[in-house]
């Protein structure tokens, strides 16, 4: 059936989320990452 937990998790995710949901999740992850690292960068710049 499944050879590893990783394959099982991928199979479960495919059943529970649509491609649009996965796309929106990754867009949100990207936006949060940019805001987080941008905020850290600006904070360091202000300390100098």
C-alpha distance matrix in Angstrom:
0.0 3.8 6.6 9.3 11.1 12.6 9.7 9.1 12.9 13.3 11.1 13.1 16.3 15.9 15.9 18.9 21.2 23.0 24.0 27.5 26.5 24.7 27.8 30.1 28.3 28.7 32.3 33.1 31.7 33.9 36.9 36.6 36.2 39.4 41.3 40.4 41.2 44.2 45.5 45.1 46.9 49.7 50.1 50.6 53.0 55.1 55.4 57.0
3.8 0.0 3.8 5.7 7.5 8.8 6.2 6.1 9.8 10.5 9.2 11.3 14.1 14.4 15.0 17.6 19.6 21.6 22.4 25.8 24.5 22.4 25.5 27.8 25.7 25.9 29.6 30.2 28.6 30.8 33.9 33.4 32.9 36.1 38.0 36.9 37.7 40.7 42.0 41.6 43.3 46.2 46.5 46.9 49.4 51.5 51.7 53.3
6.6 3.8 0.0 3.8 7.2 8.4 6.9 8.1 11.3 12.0 11.8 14.0 16.3 16.8 18.0 20.4 22.1 24.0 24.4 27.8 26.5 24.0 26.9 29.2 26.9 26.7 30.5 31.1 29.1 31.1 34.4 33.8 32.9 36.0 38.2 36.8 37.3 40.5 41.8 41.0 42.7 45.7 46.0 46.1 48.6 50.9 50.9 52.3
9.3 5.7 3.8 0.0 3.8 5.3 5.4 6.5 8.8 10.2 11.0 12.6 14.6 15.8 17.2 19.0 20.5 22.8 23.1 26.3 24.6 22.0 25.0 27.1 24.4 24.2 28.0 28.4 26.2 28.3 31.5 30.7 29.7 33.0 35.0 33.5 34.0 37.3 38.5 37.6 39.4 42.4 42.6 42.7 45.3 47.4 47.4 48.9
11.1 7.5 7.2 3.8 0.0 3.8 5.5 5.0 6.1 8.7 9.8 10.4 12.2 14.3 15.5 16.6 18.3 21.0 21.6 24.4 22.4 19.9 23.1 24.8 21.9 22.1 25.9 25.9 23.6 26.2 29.2 28.0 27.3 30.8 32.5 30.9 31.7 35.0 36.0 35.2 37.2 40.1 40.1 40.5 43.2 45.1 45.1 46.8
12.6 8.8 8.4 5.3 3.8 0.0 3.8 5.4 5.2 6.3 8.6 9.9 10.6 12.4 14.5 15.6 16.5 18.9 18.9 21.8 20.0 17.2 20.0 22.0 19.2 19.0 22.8 23.1 20.8 23.1 26.2 25.4 24.5 27.8 29.8 28.4 29.0 32.2 33.5 32.8 34.6 37.5 37.8 38.1 40.6 42.7 42.9 44.5
9.7 6.2 6.9 5.4 5.5 3.8 0.0 3.8 5.5 5.2 6.2 8.6 10.0 10.7 12.6 14.6 15.7 17.6 17.8 21.1 19.7 17.1 20.0 22.4 20.1 20.0 23.7 24.4 22.6 24.7 27.9 27.4 26.8 29.9 32.0 31.0 31.6 34.6 36.0 35.6 37.3 40.1 40.6 41.0 43.4 45.5 45.9 47.4
9.1 6.1 8.1 6.5 5.0 5.4 3.8 0.0 3.8 5.5 5.1 6.1 8.6 10.0 10.9 12.6 14.5 17.0 18.0 21.0 19.2 17.2 20.5 22.4 20.0 20.6 24.3 24.6 23.0 25.6 28.4 27.8 27.6 30.8 32.5 31.5 32.6 35.6 36.7 36.4 38.4 41.0 41.3 42.0 44.5 46.3 46.7 48.5
12.9 9.8 11.3 8.8 6.1 5.2 5.5 3.8 0.0 3.8 5.4 5.1 6.1 8.6 10.0 10.7 12.1 14.9 15.8 18.5 16.3 14.2 17.6 19.2 16.5 17.2 20.9 21.0 19.4 22.1 24.8 24.0 24.0 27.3 28.8 27.8 29.0 32.0 33.0 32.9 34.9 37.4 37.7 38.6 41.0 42.8 43.2 45.1
13.3 10.5 12.0 10.2 8.7 6.3 5.2 5.5 3.8 0.0 3.8 5.5 5.2 6.2 8.8 10.1 10.7 12.7 13.0 16.1 14.6 12.1 15.2 17.4 15.3 15.5 19.2 19.9 18.5 20.8 23.7 23.5 23.3 26.3 28.2 27.6 28.6 31.3 32.8 32.8 34.5 37.1 37.7 38.5 40.7 42.6 43.4 45.0
11.1 9.2 11.8 11.0 9.8 8.6 6.2 5.1 5.4 3.8 0.0 3.8 5.5 5.2 6.5 9.0 10.5 12.5 13.5 16.7 15.4 13.7 17.0 19.1 17.4 18.2 21.6 22.3 21.4 23.8 26.5 26.4 26.6 29.5 31.3 30.9 32.0 34.7 36.0 36.2 38.0 40.4 41.1 42.0 44.2 46.0 46.8 48.6
13.1 11.3 14.0 12.6 10.4 9.9 8.6 6.1 5.1 5.5 3.8 0.0 3.8 5.5 5.3 6.5 8.9 11.7 13.6 16.2 14.2 13.1 16.7 18.2 16.2 17.7 21.0 21.1 20.4 23.3 25.6 25.2 25.8 28.9 30.2 29.7 31.3 33.9 34.9 35.2 37.3 39.5 40.0 41.2 43.4 45.0 45.8 47.8
16.3 14.1 16.3 14.6 12.2 10.6 10.0 8.6 6.1 5.2 5.5 3.8 0.0 3.8 5.4 5.2 6.0 8.9 10.4 12.9 10.7 9.3 13.0 14.4 12.5 14.0 17.3 17.5 16.9 19.6 22.0 21.7 22.4 25.4 26.8 26.5 28.1 30.5 31.6 32.2 34.1 36.3 36.9 38.2 40.3 41.9 42.8 44.8
15.9 14.4 16.8 15.8 14.3 12.4 10.7 10.0 8.6 6.2 5.2 5.5 3.8 0.0 3.8 5.7 5.8 7.2 8.5 11.7 10.6 9.4 12.6 14.7 13.7 14.9 17.9 18.8 18.6 20.9 23.3 23.6 24.3 26.9 28.6 28.7 30.1 32.3 33.7 34.4 36.1 38.2 39.2 40.4 42.3 44.0 45.2 47.0
15.9 15.0 18.0 17.2 15.5 14.5 12.6 10.9 10.0 8.8 6.5 5.3 5.4 3.8 0.0 3.8 6.0 7.9 10.5 13.1 11.8 11.7 15.1 16.6 15.7 17.5 20.3 20.8 21.0 23.6 25.6 25.8 26.8 29.5 30.8 31.0 32.7 34.8 36.0 36.8 38.7 40.6 41.5 42.9 44.8 46.3 47.5 49.6
18.9 17.6 20.4 19.0 16.6 15.6 14.6 12.6 10.7 10.1 9.0 6.5 5.2 5.7 3.8 0.0 3.8 7.0 10.1 11.8 9.6 10.1 13.7 14.4 13.3 15.8 18.4 18.3 18.7 21.6 23.3 23.2 24.6 27.4 28.3 28.5 30.5 32.5 33.4 34.5 36.5 38.2 38.9 40.6 42.6 43.8 45.1 47.3
21.2 19.6 22.1 20.5 18.3 16.5 15.7 14.5 12.1 10.7 10.5 8.9 6.0 5.8 6.0 3.8 0.0 3.8 6.7 8.1 6.0 6.6 10.0 10.8 10.2 12.6 14.9 15.3 16.0 18.6 20.2 20.6 22.1 24.5 25.6 26.1 28.1 29.8 30.9 32.2 34.0 35.6 36.6 38.4 40.0 41.4 42.8 44.9
23.0 21.6 24.0 22.8 21.0 18.9 17.6 17.0 14.9 12.7 12.5 11.7 8.9 7.2 7.9 7.0 3.8 0.0 3.8 5.3 5.2 6.4 8.7 10.0 10.7 12.7 14.4 15.5 16.7 18.7 20.2 21.3 22.7 24.7 26.0 27.0 28.8 30.2 31.6 33.1 34.6 36.1 37.5 39.2 40.6 42.0 43.8 45.7
24.0 22.4 24.4 23.1 21.6 18.9 17.8 18.0 15.8 13.0 13.5 13.6 10.4 8.5 10.5 10.1 6.7 3.8 0.0 3.8 5.5 5.1 6.1 8.6 9.8 10.7 12.3 14.2 15.3 16.6 18.5 20.0 21.1 22.7 24.5 25.7 27.0 28.4 30.2 31.6 32.8 34.4 36.0 37.6 38.7 40.4 42.2 43.9
27.5 25.8 27.8 26.3 24.4 21.8 21.1 21.0 18.5 16.1 16.7 16.2 12.9 11.7 13.1 11.8 8.1 5.3 3.8 0.0 3.8 5.5 5.1 6.1 8.5 10.0 10.5 12.2 14.2 15.3 16.5 18.3 19.9 21.2 22.6 24.2 25.8 26.7 28.4 30.2 31.4 32.6 34.3 36.2 37.1 38.6 40.7 42.4
26.5 24.5 26.5 24.6 22.4 20.0 19.7 19.2 16.3 14.6 15.4 14.2 10.7 10.6 11.8 9.6 6.0 5.2 5.5 3.8 0.0 3.8 5.4 5.1 6.1 8.7 9.9 10.5 12.2 14.3 15.3 16.4 18.2 20.0 21.1 22.3 24.2 25.4 26.7 28.5 30.0 31.3 32.6 34.6 35.9 37.1 39.0 41.0
24.7 22.4 24.0 22.0 19.9 17.2 17.1 17.2 14.2 12.1 13.7 13.1 9.3 9.4 11.7 10.1 6.6 6.4 5.1 5.5 3.8 0.0 3.8 5.5 5.0 6.3 8.7 9.9 10.6 12.4 14.4 15.4 16.5 18.5 20.1 21.0 22.5 24.1 25.6 27.0 28.4 30.1 31.4 33.0 34.4 36.0 37.6 39.4
27.8 25.5 26.9 25.0 23.1 20.0 20.0 20.5 17.6 15.2 17.0 16.7 13.0 12.6 15.1 13.7 10.0 8.7 6.1 5.1 5.4 3.8 0.0 3.8 5.4 5.3 6.2 8.6 9.9 10.7 12.5 14.3 15.4 16.7 18.5 20.0 21.2 22.3 24.3 25.8 26.8 28.4 30.1 31.7 32.7 34.4 36.3 37.9
30.1 27.8 29.2 27.1 24.8 22.0 22.4 22.4 19.2 17.4 19.1 18.2 14.4 14.7 16.6 14.4 10.8 10.0 8.6 6.1 5.1 5.5 3.8 0.0 3.8 5.5 5.0 6.1 8.5 9.8 10.5 12.2 14.1 15.4 16.5 18.1 19.9 20.8 22.3 24.2 25.5 26.6 28.2 30.2 31.2 32.6 34.6 36.4
28.3 25.7 26.9 24.4 21.9 19.2 20.1 20.0 16.5 15.3 17.4 16.2 12.5 13.7 15.7 13.3 10.2 10.7 9.8 8.5 6.1 5.0 5.4 3.8 0.0 3.8 5.5 5.2 6.2 8.7 10.0 10.6 12.2 14.4 15.4 16.3 18.3 19.7 21.0 22.5 24.1 25.6 26.8 28.6 30.0 31.4 33.1 35.1
28.7 25.9 26.7 24.2 22.1 19.0 20.0 20.6 17.2 15.5 18.2 17.7 14.0 14.9 17.5 15.8 12.6 12.7 10.7 10.0 8.7 6.3 5.3 5.5 3.8 0.0 3.8 5.3 4.9 6.1 8.6 9.8 10.4 12.3 14.2 15.1 16.3 17.9 19.7 20.9 22.1 23.9 25.4 26.8 28.1 29.9 31.6 33.2
32.3 29.6 30.5 28.0 25.9 22.8 23.7 24.3 20.9 19.2 21.6 21.0 17.3 17.9 20.3 18.4 14.9 14.4 12.3 10.5 9.9 8.7 6.2 5.0 5.5 3.8 0.0 3.8 5.5 5.1 6.3 8.7 9.8 10.7 12.4 14.2 15.5 16.2 18.2 20.0 20.9 22.2 24.1 25.8 26.7 28.3 30.3 31.9
33.1 30.2 31.1 28.4 25.9 23.1 24.4 24.6 21.0 19.9 22.3 21.1 17.5 18.8 20.8 18.3 15.3 15.5 14.2 12.2 10.5 9.9 8.6 6.1 5.2 5.3 3.8 0.0 3.8 5.3 5.1 6.1 8.5 9.9 10.6 12.1 14.2 15.1 16.3 18.2 19.7 20.8 22.2 24.3 25.5 26.7 28.6 30.6
31.7 28.6 29.1 26.2 23.6 20.8 22.6 23.0 19.4 18.5 21.4 20.4 16.9 18.6 21.0 18.7 16.0 16.7 15.3 14.2 12.2 10.6 9.9 8.5 6.2 4.9 5.5 3.8 0.0 3.8 5.6 5.2 6.1 8.7 10.0 10.4 12.1 13.9 15.2 16.4 18.0 19.7 20.9 22.5 24.0 25.6 27.1 29.0
33.9 30.8 31.1 28.3 26.2 23.1 24.7 25.6 22.1 20.8 23.8 23.3 19.6 20.9 23.6 21.6 18.6 18.7 16.6 15.3 14.3 12.4 10.7 9.8 8.7 6.1 5.1 5.3 3.8 0.0 3.8 5.5 5.1 6.2 8.6 9.9 10.6 11.8 14.0 15.3 16.2 17.9 19.7 21.1 22.1 24.0 25.8 27.3
36.9 33.9 34.4 31.5 29.2 26.2 27.9 28.4 24.8 23.7 26.5 25.6 22.0 23.3 25.6 23.3 20.2 20.2 18.5 16.5 15.3 14.4 12.5 10.5 10.0 8.6 6.3 5.1 5.6 3.8 0.0 3.8 5.4 5.2 6.2 8.5 10.1 10.3 12.0 14.2 15.2 16.1 18.0 19.9 20.7 22.1 24.3 26.0
36.6 33.4 33.8 30.7 28.0 25.4 27.4 27.8 24.0 23.5 26.4 25.2 21.7 23.6 25.8 23.2 20.6 21.3 20.0 18.3 16.4 15.4 14.3 12.2 10.6 9.8 8.7 6.1 5.2 5.5 3.8 0.0 3.8 5.5 5.1 6.0 8.6 9.7 10.4 12.2 14.0 15.1 16.2 18.3 19.7 20.9 22.6 24.7
36.2 32.9 32.9 29.7 27.3 24.5 26.8 27.6 24.0 23.3 26.6 25.8 22.4 24.3 26.8 24.6 22.1 22.7 21.1 19.9 18.2 16.5 15.4 14.1 12.2 10.4 9.8 8.5 6.1 5.1 5.4 3.8 0.0 3.8 5.5 5.1 6.0 8.1 9.7 10.6 12.0 13.9 15.2 16.5 18.1 19.8 21.2 23.0
39.4 36.1 36.0 33.0 30.8 27.8 29.9 30.8 27.3 26.3 29.5 28.9 25.4 26.9 29.5 27.4 24.5 24.7 22.7 21.2 20.0 18.5 16.7 15.4 14.4 12.3 10.7 9.9 8.7 6.2 5.2 5.5 3.8 0.0 3.8 5.5 5.4 5.6 8.2 9.8 10.2 11.7 13.8 15.2 16.0 17.8 19.8 21.3
41.3 38.0 38.2 35.0 32.5 29.8 32.0 32.5 28.8 28.2 31.3 30.2 26.8 28.6 30.8 28.3 25.6 26.0 24.5 22.6 21.1 20.1 18.5 16.5 15.4 14.2 12.4 10.6 10.0 8.6 6.2 5.1 5.5 3.8 0.0 3.8 5.7 5.0 5.9 8.5 9.7 10.3 11.9 14.1 15.0 16.1 18.2 20.2
40.4 36.9 36.8 33.5 30.9 28.4 31.0 31.5 27.8 27.6 30.9 29.7 26.5 28.7 31.0 28.5 26.1 27.0 25.7 24.2 22.3 21.0 20.0 18.1 16.3 15.1 14.2 12.1 10.4 9.9 8.5 6.0 5.1 5.5 3.8 0.0 3.8 5.5 5.2 6.3 8.6 10.0 10.5 12.5 14.3 15.4 16.8 19.0
41.2 37.7 37.3 34.0 31.7 29.0 31.6 32.6 29.0 28.6 32.0 31.3 28.1 30.1 32.7 30.5 28.1 28.8 27.0 25.8 24.2 22.5 21.2 19.9 18.3 16.3 15.5 14.2 12.1 10.6 10.1 8.6 6.0 5.4 5.7 3.8 0.0 3.8 5.4 5.0 6.0 8.5 9.7 10.5 12.2 14.2 15.4 17.0
44.2 40.7 40.5 37.3 35.0 32.2 34.6 35.6 32.0 31.3 34.7 33.9 30.5 32.3 34.8 32.5 29.8 30.2 28.4 26.7 25.4 24.1 22.3 20.8 19.7 17.9 16.2 15.1 13.9 11.8 10.3 9.7 8.1 5.6 5.0 5.5 3.8 0.0 3.8 5.4 5.0 6.1 8.5 9.9 10.5 12.2 14.3 15.7
45.5 42.0 41.8 38.5 36.0 33.5 36.0 36.7 33.0 32.8 36.0 34.9 31.6 33.7 36.0 33.4 30.9 31.6 30.2 28.4 26.7 25.6 24.3 22.3 21.0 19.7 18.2 16.3 15.2 14.0 12.0 10.4 9.7 8.2 5.9 5.2 5.4 3.8 0.0 3.8 5.4 5.1 6.0 8.6 9.8 10.5 12.4 14.6
45.1 41.6 41.0 37.6 35.2 32.8 35.6 36.4 32.9 32.8 36.2 35.2 32.2 34.4 36.8 34.5 32.2 33.1 31.6 30.2 28.5 27.0 25.8 24.2 22.5 20.9 20.0 18.2 16.4 15.3 14.2 12.2 10.6 9.8 8.5 6.3 5.0 5.4 3.8 0.0 3.8 5.5 5.0 6.2 8.6 9.9 10.8 12.8
46.9 43.3 42.7 39.4 37.2 34.6 37.3 38.4 34.9 34.5 38.0 37.3 34.1 36.1 38.7 36.5 34.0 34.6 32.8 31.4 30.0 28.4 26.8 25.5 24.1 22.1 20.9 19.7 18.0 16.2 15.2 14.0 12.0 10.2 9.7 8.6 6.0 5.0 5.4 3.8 0.0 3.8 5.4 5.3 6.2 8.7 10.1 11.1
49.7 46.2 45.7 42.4 40.1 37.5 40.1 41.0 37.4 37.1 40.4 39.5 36.3 38.2 40.6 38.2 35.6 36.1 34.4 32.6 31.3 30.1 28.4 26.6 25.6 23.9 22.2 20.8 19.7 17.9 16.1 15.1 13.9 11.7 10.3 10.0 8.5 6.1 5.1 5.5 3.8 0.0 3.8 5.5 5.0 6.1 8.7 10.1
50.1 46.5 46.0 42.6 40.1 37.8 40.6 41.3 37.7 37.7 41.1 40.0 36.9 39.2 41.5 38.9 36.6 37.5 36.0 34.3 32.6 31.4 30.1 28.2 26.8 25.4 24.1 22.2 20.9 19.7 18.0 16.2 15.2 13.8 11.9 10.5 9.7 8.5 6.0 5.0 5.4 3.8 0.0 3.8 5.4 5.2 6.4 9.0
50.6 46.9 46.1 42.7 40.5 38.1 41.0 42.0 38.6 38.5 42.0 41.2 38.2 40.4 42.9 40.6 38.4 39.2 37.6 36.2 34.6 33.0 31.7 30.2 28.6 26.8 25.8 24.3 22.5 21.1 19.9 18.3 16.5 15.2 14.1 12.5 10.5 9.9 8.6 6.2 5.3 5.5 3.8 0.0 3.8 5.4 5.2 6.7
53.0 49.4 48.6 45.3 43.2 40.6 43.4 44.5 41.0 40.7 44.2 43.4 40.3 42.3 44.8 42.6 40.0 40.6 38.7 37.1 35.9 34.4 32.7 31.2 30.0 28.1 26.7 25.5 24.0 22.1 20.7 19.7 18.1 16.0 15.0 14.3 12.2 10.5 9.8 8.6 6.2 5.0 5.4 3.8 0.0 3.8 5.5 5.5
55.1 51.5 50.9 47.4 45.1 42.7 45.5 46.3 42.8 42.6 46.0 45.0 41.9 44.0 46.3 43.8 41.4 42.0 40.4 38.6 37.1 36.0 34.4 32.6 31.4 29.9 28.3 26.7 25.6 24.0 22.1 20.9 19.8 17.8 16.1 15.4 14.2 12.2 10.5 9.9 8.7 6.1 5.2 5.4 3.8 0.0 3.8 5.5
55.4 51.7 50.9 47.4 45.1 42.9 45.9 46.7 43.2 43.4 46.8 45.8 42.8 45.2 47.5 45.1 42.8 43.8 42.2 40.7 39.0 37.6 36.3 34.6 33.1 31.6 30.3 28.6 27.1 25.8 24.3 22.6 21.2 19.8 18.2 16.8 15.4 14.3 12.4 10.8 10.1 8.7 6.4 5.2 5.5 3.8 0.0 3.8
57.0 53.3 52.3 48.9 46.8 44.5 47.4 48.5 45.1 45.0 48.6 47.8 44.8 47.0 49.6 47.3 44.9 45.7 43.9 42.4 41.0 39.4 37.9 36.4 35.1 33.2 31.9 30.6 29.0 27.3 26.0 24.7 23.0 21.3 20.2 19.0 17.0 15.7 14.6 12.8 11.1 10.1 9.0 6.7 5.5 5.5 3.8 0.0
